[in-house]
Amino acid sequence: MAKEDNSRVGDLAENLKRYISARLEIFKLNAIAFGTNTISGFLKFLVVGTLTVVGFLFLGLALAFWLGELLDHTFAGFLIVGGFFLLITIVVAKIWKSTVKSRIMKSLLELIPDEQEEDQ
């Protein structure tokens, strides 16, 4: 009987070791997936953001020159476009904290896997 108990304890210890090893491997894979998604998202944001800024820069320059030509004063076109971009910057700065920041926080929290989902 004692031999049987020792065998069961040995089996239990071996199963526990395999379980811990499997959980550690799952943790590592989840960490790699999270890191990959984070880096990929950041790079996508960086590339799209850069292209968007360059696009708006050229559109702004074209609009400024066009308005300047319409008004017969190039500087007036640049003042109008500069004022428009300044107005947009002020509006975005005012709504950033309440709207954009909370959406970013929710999106990042959705990336983090729940422990309950891991157990299933």
C-alpha positions as CSV (number, residue, x, y, z in Angstrom):
1,M,0.0,0.0,0.0
2,A,2.8,2.4,0.8
3,K,4.4,1.6,-2.5
4,E,1.2,2.4,-4.3
5,D,1.0,5.7,-2.5
6,N,4.6,6.6,-3.4
7,S,3.8,5.7,-7.0
8,R,0.7,8.0,-6.9
9,V,2.7,10.8,-5.3
10,G,5.4,10.4,-8.0
11,D,2.8,10.5,-10.7
12,L,1.2,13.5,-9.2
13,A,4.6,15.3,-8.9
14,E,5.4,14.4,-12.6
15,N,2.0,15.7,-13.7
16,L,2.5,18.9,-11.7
17,K,5.9,19.4,-13.4
18,R,4.4,19.0,-16.8
19,Y,1.5,21.3,-16.0
20,I,3.8,24.0,-14.7
21,S,6.0,23.6,-17.8
22,A,3.0,23.8,-20.1
23,R,1.7,26.9,-18.3
24,L,5.1,28.5,-18.6
25,E,5.3,27.8,-22.3
26,I,1.8,29.3,-22.8
27,F,2.9,32.4,-20.9
28,K,6.0,32.7,-23.1
29,L,3.9,32.4,-26.3
30,N,1.3,34.9,-25.0
31,A,4.1,37.3,-24.2
32,I,5.7,36.9,-27.6
33,A,2.3,37.4,-29.3
34,F,1.6,40.5,-27.2
35,G,5.0,41.9,-28.0
36,T,4.6,41.2,-31.7
37,N,1.2,42.8,-31.8
38,T,2.4,45.8,-30.0
39,I,5.5,46.4,-32.2
40,S,3.5,45.7,-35.3
41,G,0.8,48.2,-34.3
42,F,3.4,50.8,-33.4
43,L,5.2,50.4,-36.8
44,K,1.9,50.6,-38.6
45,F,1.0,53.8,-36.7
46,L,4.4,55.2,-37.5
47,V,4.3,54.5,-41.2
48,V,0.6,55.6,-41.7
49,G,1.2,58.6,-39.5
50,T,4.3,59.7,-41.4
51,L,2.5,59.3,-44.8
52,T,-0.5,61.2,-43.5
53,V,1.6,64.1,-42.2
54,V,3.4,64.3,-45.6
55,G,0.1,64.2,-47.4
56,F,-1.4,66.9,-45.3
57,L,1.8,69.0,-45.7
58,F,1.5,68.9,-49.5
59,L,-2.2,69.5,-49.5
60,G,-1.7,72.4,-47.2
61,L,1.0,73.9,-49.4
62,A,-1.1,73.4,-52.5
63,L,-4.1,75.0,-50.8
64,A,-2.0,77.9,-49.5
65,F,-0.6,78.7,-53.0
66,W,-4.0,78.3,-54.6
67,L,-5.6,80.7,-52.1
68,G,-2.7,83.1,-52.4
69,E,-3.2,83.1,-56.2
70,L,-7.0,83.8,-55.7
71,L,-6.3,86.6,-53.3
72,D,-3.3,87.9,-55.3
73,H,-1.1,87.7,-52.2
74,T,0.7,84.4,-51.5
75,F,1.2,85.3,-47.8
76,A,-2.6,85.6,-47.3
77,G,-3.1,82.1,-48.6
78,F,-0.5,80.8,-46.1
79,L,-2.0,82.8,-43.3
80,I,-5.4,81.3,-43.9
81,V,-4.2,77.7,-44.2
82,G,-1.9,78.2,-41.1
83,G,-4.9,79.6,-39.1
84,F,-7.0,76.7,-40.2
85,F,-4.4,74.1,-39.1
86,L,-3.9,76.1,-35.8
87,L,-7.7,75.9,-35.2
88,I,-7.8,72.2,-35.8
89,T,-4.8,71.7,-33.5
90,I,-6.6,73.6,-30.7
91,V,-9.8,71.6,-31.2
92,V,-7.9,68.3,-31.2
93,A,-6.0,69.3,-28.1
94,K,-9.2,70.1,-26.2
95,I,-11.0,66.8,-27.0
96,W,-7.9,64.6,-26.8
97,K,-8.1,63.6,-23.2
98,S,-11.8,62.9,-23.0
99,T,-12.2,61.1,-26.3
100,V,-9.0,59.8,-27.9
101,K,-7.1,58.9,-24.8
102,S,-9.9,56.8,-23.4
103,R,-10.3,54.9,-26.7
104,I,-6.6,54.2,-26.9
105,M,-6.7,52.9,-23.3
106,K,-9.7,50.6,-24.1
107,S,-7.9,49.3,-27.2
108,L,-4.8,48.5,-25.2
109,L,-6.7,46.8,-22.5
110,E,-8.4,44.6,-25.1
111,L,-5.0,43.4,-26.2
112,I,-4.2,42.0,-22.8
113,P,-5.6,38.4,-22.5
114,D,-7.8,37.6,-19.5
115,E,-6.5,34.9,-17.2
116,Q,-10.0,33.2,-17.4
117,E,-9.6,32.8,-21.1
118,E,-6.2,31.3,-20.7
119,D,-7.5,28.6,-18.3
120,Q,-10.1,27.4,-20.8
